[in-house]
Amino acid sequence: MASIGGPEPQYPIESVDNALKILLLLGERSELRLTDVAHYLGVATSTAHRLLAMLHYRGFIRQSERGKAYEAGTALTGVAFSVLQRFDVRSTLHPFLERLNGELAETVHLGILDGTTVRFIDAIESPRAVRVASRLGQSMPAHCTSTGKAMLAQLTPADLHRLYPDEELEGLTPNSIRRRSELESEVEVARRLGYATSSEESEEGVTSAAVAFPARRTPMQMAFNVSVPVSRTNRTDLRRMSTVLRETVDEATALLH
């Protein structure tokens, strides 16, 4: 849970404090269940239900597709994106993208995680004639991209299950991951290596590698990605590029803390 940001108020309002605690908890978990909230707050389930109902009414949370849990609502994600824009993370990180583009001579992206979706918010295309096209402004299923898998690797196994309650997953290409168990294996590899890869899983003819920013030290879950035509890369190249990505992420994180 996030640390306290200021001194304790002289006249605290418990219901407001509990509602804010729920939102902070949602920042750490992809979904919340009524019993989880009641246990965390130390209140009766009826009290937790009233708090969740008010947050739901204001659009800060919404019920998941299965209806048994709550996830971030449009009001909450809207606030998050507004804060992100004011923080202007793209301007802060764009020079690092330029450096990656210059060093690797390949297309590079900055992506953020929104639920099970990756949104590409900045990109620079490779200077080479044959190159991967920019995905700036596009959204893709997180499990089909190296960018998404790198960020999903920062979730706990329980949170990953809550984010993907079903075993079957929809894909974009014949190589896309289509089972949650397979995604779990990929995510575990990404945790161990410190980077994630994708081979023609989001687009045929494209391979990529990505390194995520430390989630607890950034305003949102983010990752740098390098995308390369399959015809001119191999595992050794991806490892080398991932090392460059990791070093760049480490340096850039210091500006976001």
Disulfide bonds with the S-S distance in Angstrom:
none
